[in-house]
Amino acid sequence: MNELAGKHIVLGLSGGVACYKAADFCRQLIKAGATVQVVMTEAAEQFITPVTMQALSGRTVYGSQWDAREPNNMPHINLSREADAIVIAPCSADFIARLVQGRADELLSLMCLARPIDRVPLLLAPAMNREMWAHPATQRNLAQVAQDGATVLGVGNGDQACGETGDGRMLEPSELLEEVIAFFAPKVLAGQKVLITAGPTFEAIDPVRGITNLSSGKMGFAIARAAREAGADVTLVAGPVHLPTPRGVRRLDVKSAQNMLEAVEGQAQGATLFIATAAVADWRVASQSTEKIKKDGSGQPPALNFVENPDILARVAQSPRAQSGALYCVGFAAESHDLLAHATAKRLRKGVPLLVGNIGPATFGQDDNALLLVDEQGHRELPHASKRALAQQLVAEIARRLPR
């Protein structure tokens, strides 16, 4: 997906070993459709060469405010006026201090000072030793640059080049890309508190066996990311899946349908939008064995008695907050056939304003899908696309339906 198509990003590199990550970040920005103009400080050139960044960006790198290639000899003006955003990655402790002080003695800080604040946003990806990050001076400076209008993207935690471990690592290139995409996304869910369920549930039979399904959770996780990009405060209740948590999303891991119900009911009171994408097992065994069930030599399988699991979506949809309109509920239905008929019936049975249907199990675990939106007005298809693209379209559809 060319999610940054038409965007012109000025990528600034200040001095730090994390400059090696900036190379991959530059490449990922371009793959997302952006054009990238690299500007480097003299210190950054000690860690990575302008030649490397020129090769990756396809543009000549700027490093001096006296660059004669500009007809008016004003790269700090020209470069900042062309940008849709300036992203400093890595942004060292020294460079943050420069921004606070309004320094203008080299091209990158001069360009940041000269940028039109009202239309060229400044995004900072800090990178430094853990002690430097925790130092009161750095924290004061971060608070000040944020007050001055910059967006601080945060840092990662882990091993550092100095051999120490802690906060201060620059975010990974994929995380930075996710943050930049989120920054530009329309905030159609601003102010909403969204609760999402995703993935399968696992209903234990004994300590080693259980009932589950083929749901990968990819659709739900994509919706969680899209909702966060749209400005929502997102909580994701996830069944047993192996997927990374979208940035900025609060995640609660659960296993069984009962676990999921408890987590959802604990979060629903504060939510304004509930999206139930999880493939919850319909049944569980009435009595779970505390020991592994062994073959008894008779050739007969064990007799298992089943009970119905709680209907999480129906229970939330019938809650006082949902009935009053304070909580908008969206359900999902994965069907093997007669999608429209089953989705229409399920919407009425669950009592939700919007039901999203898809054909399974062919789409389980895949990166693409097609969705059918069913509401009281009828139905509409979101044609085959990536789950990422479908999630963005679905979030926009939901935003249009929310009570004003």
N, C-alpha and C positions, 0 to 999 in steps of 0.2 A: 504493500500500500504506500502510495506517495502522499503520506499525511502532512508533509511539510512542503508540498508543491507550491511554488510561487513565493516561498519565504526566502529572504536573503539574511543569512546569519553572519555576523562578524564574530569569529572565534578568537578570543584573546588568550594567549598563553603567558603566564608569569612564571617565575623561576621555581622549579620543584621537580623531583624525580617522577611525579605523576604526569609529566609531559608525555611519557610513553603512552599513557591512556588517551591523551588528546588526539593521537594519530588515529586510533580506532574510532574514537568519537566523531572525528571529522568525516571519516569514511561512512559511518552510519547516518550522519546527517544528510550526506549526499544521496545515499541509498533511499532515504525517506523523501527525497525530492527537493531538498533545499539547495541553494547555492551558498558557498562558504568562502568568506574572505578571512584569511588568517593574519593576525597581527601579533607579533612576538616581542617580548622585552629582551634586553641584552642578556639578562639572567636566564631566560627560557632557552636561549640559544646555546647555553652550556650543557643542556640536557638532551636536546633534539635539534636537528638542523633545519633551517628554513627550506633546504632542498627537499627534505622528506615531506614537509607540510605542503610545499608547492606541488609535489607530485600527487599527493592525495587529494588536494583541493582543486587542482587544475588552474590555480590562480597564483600570480606572483605574491609572495609574502611581504608584508610591510613590517619594518622594524625601527624606522627613524622618522622623526617629525620633519627632518630636512630632506625627505625623499623628493628628488627633482623630477620623478616621473609624473607627478601631478602638475598640470599646467600652472596652477595658482600656488603651488608649493604648500598646499594646506591639506595634507591627508587626514588630519584630525577632524576637519570639517567635512570633507567629501565622504570619507568612509562612514562616519556616524550618520550622515543624512541619508545614505543609501540603505541603511540597515532596518530590518524589521525587528531585530533584537541583537544585543551584544551579550555574548556568553563568555565569561572568563573561566576557563577550565584548563589547567588548575589555577585557582586563586589563592596565592600564598598569604601568610599572615602579614608580610610586608606590604603586599599590594592592597589588602583590606585597609591597612593603616593609611596608605596613600590616598585611597578613596575618601576616607573620613576627613583627612586634612585638606582635600581638594588639590593635591599635588598635580603639577603639570609639567614635569621636567623630563618626561620621555613620552613616546607616542601613545602607548596604550592608556595610561592614566589621563593624558591630555585629551584623548578621544572620548573617554568616559565623562570627563568634565564638560566637554563641548557638546555632548549629545543633547538633542531636544528631549527633556525628561518626560514631557507629556505624550510623546509618541514613539520613543525608542526605549523599550524596557531594558534593564540591566539585570542579568541573571548571573549569580556567583556560585561556583562549585569549589568550596574551600578544600585545601589539601595541605596538611602539615603534621608535625609530630604531636602526639597526644598531649604532652605538657604544654606545648604552644597553643593547642586548641583550647585547653582548659584554663589557660591563664586569664585572669580578670581583664587584662588590657584587651586581649583578643575578643572576649565576650562583650566588652563595652563597645568595641569597634563594630562588631557584628550587629549589635542592637542599633547603633547609630546609622550604619549604611542601610539597614532595613527601614528605619525611620525616614531616611532620605529618599526612599522609594525603590531601592534595589530588592530583588528577590533572592534570598539565600536558600540554596537547594539542600543544605544539610550535608552531613558526612557519613561515611561508613565506619564500621568497627572491625578491627582485625589486625593482622600482622602488618608492620610498617617497615620501610626500607632500613631504618636505623636499628632494627632488631627488636624493638619494643612492640607491644600489642595494646590496642585501645582505640578510642575515637580519634578521628582526624584524617583517615584515609579519604581520598577523593572517591566519589561514587563511581561505580563501574560504567563504562560507556553506554551499555544498554539501559542502565538506570537513568543516566543523564538524558538519553534520547527520550525515554518515557516522560521525564519531567518537562522537557521542552515541548513535546507534543501536547502534554496536559496543559501547559501554560497557554497555548494558542487555542485550545478547544473552546467552543462556545459554552458558557456557563448556564446551560438551560435548567440545571437542577440545583442552582445556588440556593442555599438555605435548607435543602431537603436532607433528612436523615434516612438513609436507605439501608434496609436489611435484606440480605440476599442469602439464599441457601443454594448449595452447589454440590455436585458429585453424588455418589451412591451412598447407601447406608449398608452396614454389615450386621447381620443378625446371627449371633453365635448359636451353634447347635451344641458344641462342646468346646473345650479349650483350643482345638485346632481346626475346627470346621465351622462353616457358616453359610448363610444365604446372602448373596449380594447380586449386583448386576454390572453391566458393561459401561455404565456412565463414567466418562473421564473427568467431568467437571469443567471441561474447557469452555463451554458456553457460559456457564455461571461466572467463571473467573474473568472472562472477557467482558461480561456485563458489569462486574464489579469495577474493573479498570475504567470502562467507559463512563460509569456513573461518577467515579471519583474525578475523572477528567472534566466532567460536566459540572463540577463544583459541589458535589454532594459529600456529606460525611457518611462514609460507607463502612458497614460491618458485614463481614462475610462468614457465614456458618458453613464449614466445609466438612463433608464426609471424608472417608479415607481415600485421598488422591495424592499424587506426587507432582504437584504443580507449585511454582514459586508464587508467593503472595504479591499481588499488584502493589506498586508503591502507593503509600498513603492510605492503604486499606487495612482496617482492623480485622484480624482473622481469629475465629474460634474453631478449633478442630474437634469434631465429634465422631462417634462411631455408629451407634445404633439409631433407629428412628426415635426411640424414647429419649436418647441423649440429645438429638436434634430438636425435638419438641421442647425440652427443657431450656435449651440455649435460646431458641426462638422466642419463647414466652418471656424469658428474662430480658430480651432486647426489644421486644415489640412495643413496649410501653413508651419508649422514647422515639420510635420510628414514625416517619410520615409516609413511607413507601416500602412495601414488602414485595419482593420478587422471588417466587419459589421455583427455582430451576432444578432443585435436587430431585434425583430419582429415588424416592423413598420406597423401601421394600414394603409391599402391601401386607405381608404376614411375617410372623416370627414363631419359633417353637414355643409351645406353652410352658415347657420346663427345660431349661438349659442344663445339660449334664455338667457336673463339676469335674468329671474325668473323661478322657478320650473313650468314645464308644468303640468297643472291640467287636470283631466278628465272633460269633458264637459257634461257628462250624455247621450251622443248619442250612446255610445258603440263603437264608431269608434276611432281608434288610430290616433294620430296627423300625419299630412303629413310632412315628413322630406325630404328635398332635399340634396343630397350628392354631394361633389366634391372630385376629386382625390387628395391625399396627394403628396407632393414632393417625388421623387425617390432619396433618399439620396445616395445610393450606385452608381447609374448610374451617378448622378451629379458629385460626387467626381471622379469616374473612367474616366469621360470625361474632367476633368480639365486639364489645360496645364501641371501641374506637373506630373499627372498620365500618360498623353500621352507621356511625354518626358522620362518616366522611373524613375523619381526622387521619385515617390510615388507608391509603389506596393499595389494593392488592392485585398482583399480577400472577397468574398461574402458568405452568408449562405442562404440555402433554406430549409424550413421545409415543407414537402409535405405529403399528406395523401395517395398517391398512385403514381405508375409509377415514382419512385424517379429518376432513371437515365435519363429518357427522359426529365422530367421537369427540372432537375438540368442542363443538357446539354444545353437545350434551354435558360434557364435563364442566364447561363454564357455568351452565345453569345449575348443575348439581352442587358445585363448590360455592356458588354465589359470589363470583368475582366479576368486576367490570371488564377485564381483559384476560383472554386466554391465548397463549402462544403455543402453536402446535408445530411439531416436526416429525418426519418419518424416521423411525429407528428400526432395527439397530444399526443400519448401514452407516449412519452419521456418527455413531459412538466412537470416540477416540480420534475422529478426523478433525482437520483444521478448517473445514468448510461445511456449509449447511444451507438450508433454505427454510424460511419460517412462514407460518400462516397466522395472521393476527385475527382473532375472532372477538367481536364485541357486540353490543346490542344493535349496532347499525348494520352488521353483516360481517364480511370477512375481506381481508386484503393480504396479498402475498408479498413477502420480502424475498426477491429472487435469489437464486444460488450465489453465494459469495463466501468470503472468509468469515469465520465466526467473529473475528475482530471487527470487520466492517458491519456485520449484522448487529453486533452489540451496540455499535454507535447509532445505527439506524433505529434500533429498538428503543434506546434511551431517548432519542429525539421524539419518537412516537409517543412514548409514555409521558414525556414532558408536556406534550400538547394536550394530553387527556387529563392531566392533574387538575383538581379543583383550583380555581383562582382565588 
